[in-house]
Amino acid sequence: MTEAAPTSLADLRGEIDRIDSAMHALLMERSQVIETLISIKKTQASGSAFRPGREADIMKRLALSHKGLLPLDTVESVWRIIIATFTYVQANYSVHADISGGDAAMRDSARFHFGFTVPFITHEDARSVIRAVAESAGDLGIFRMDQGASAGIWWSDLIGADAPKIIARLPFVERPNHPAGTPVYCIAKPLADAAVREIVLYAARVERWSESLRHGLAEHLAEVSASAADGSHLSLLVAASGEVDQAAIRQALVPAGLSDFAEIGSHAARFSVKSAR
Ligand SMILES: O=C(O)C(=O)C[C@]1(C(=O)O)C=C[C@@H](O)C=C1
């Protein structure tokens, strides 16, 4: 028996064409499923098609099963564009970004997570992003989590039943040298039953800061994600496990002289991988 001839370049290109056609056909098939899903979800009426918990699950599953030559960065960005664009075709939306800390990182984050079909609109500060989202039908807003003290207590604009709420923390898949790794909060108008509550966020106003406050919060799986002076008081953005009762978090803040306490959003649990492979 003669040995099989070595695979030629033309054969390999034929394979690549076959795979490309199959991928394209699968994407078109995915869009047919989304067409049916539109009539089931009735999102055009409610204005928002986002299901951030579902998106976090898809991204996590993808990262966990990925292997081979293709960098995870590429796979993640391709799927982000697929999901963000399929969200867009269900109900058009724009992404409003606070670029007070610089345009480049926010633009990278928006393009990586939402692609180029979704319009990207810049704003001078977080408050203006929150206002734009509040006035829209179903837009998203993004801003850096690590804003300096000069940004003020931006999260206080998220207080109130009708005010926008934090719905995600990006990137979904954290790792060293992530190509769009700036940690950002993503906001939308309240998603009600569509929100994922693995981490719940609270706005709190206390009289003073203390190390015992940090310890008290840590005992209840909570931490301060941002803080800013508020007259003679201190305003905090507290991130806590959704499994912990709200009353317990509130109680941990009482010794610090708690005056205000309100939920301002929730997101999926953070998920990290060691590297981009
Ligand atoms: O699962 C849904 O509800 C969808 O609308 C589908 C889909 C997707 O493309 O996979 C799109 C938007 C949602 O945020 C989550 C997932």
Ligand as a Chemical Component Dictionary entry (heavy atoms), coordinates in Angstrom:
data_LIG
# 
_chem_comp.id                   LIG 
_chem_comp.type                 NON-POLYMER 
_chem_comp.pdbx_formal_charge   0 
_chem_comp.three_letter_code    LIG 
# 
loop_
_chem_comp_atom.comp_id 
_chem_comp_atom.atom_id 
_chem_comp_atom.alt_atom_id 
_chem_comp_atom.type_symbol 
_chem_comp_atom.charge 
_chem_comp_atom.model_Cartn_x 
_chem_comp_atom.model_Cartn_y 
_chem_comp_atom.model_Cartn_z 
_chem_comp_atom.pdbx_ordinal 
LIG O1  O1  O 0 -30.458 34.631 25.467 1  
LIG C1  C1  C 0 -31.043 35.676 25.142 2  
LIG O2  O2  O 0 -31.964 36.161 25.830 3  
LIG C2  C2  C 0 -30.621 36.416 23.943 4  
LIG O3  O3  O 0 -31.212 37.442 23.659 5  
LIG C3  C3  C 0 -29.505 35.906 23.108 6  
LIG C4  C4  C 0 -28.181 36.584 23.433 7  
LIG C5  C5  C 0 -27.139 35.910 22.475 8  
LIG O4  O4  O 0 -26.925 36.445 21.394 9  
LIG O5  O5  O 0 -26.637 34.830 22.849 10 
LIG C6  C6  C 0 -28.274 38.037 23.166 11 
LIG C7  C7  C 0 -28.529 38.963 24.153 12 
LIG C8  C8  C 0 -28.565 38.609 25.579 13 
LIG O6  O6  O 0 -27.924 39.559 26.370 14 
LIG C9  C9  C 0 -28.069 37.255 25.834 15 
LIG C10 C10 C 0 -27.811 36.352 24.849 16 
# 
loop_
_chem_comp_bond.comp_id 
_chem_comp_bond.atom_id_1 
_chem_comp_bond.atom_id_2 
_chem_comp_bond.value_order 
_chem_comp_bond.pdbx_ordinal 
LIG O1 C1  DOUB 1  
LIG C1 O2  SING 2  
LIG C1 C2  SING 3  
LIG C2 O3  DOUB 4  
LIG C2 C3  SING 5  
LIG C3 C4  SING 6  
LIG C4 C5  SING 7  
LIG C4 C6  SING 8  
LIG C4 C10 SING 9  
LIG C5 O4  DOUB 10 
LIG C5 O5  SING 11 
LIG C6 C7  DOUB 12 
LIG C7 C8  SING 13 
LIG C8 O6  SING 14 
LIG C8 C9  SING 15 
LIG C9 C10 DOUB 16 
# 
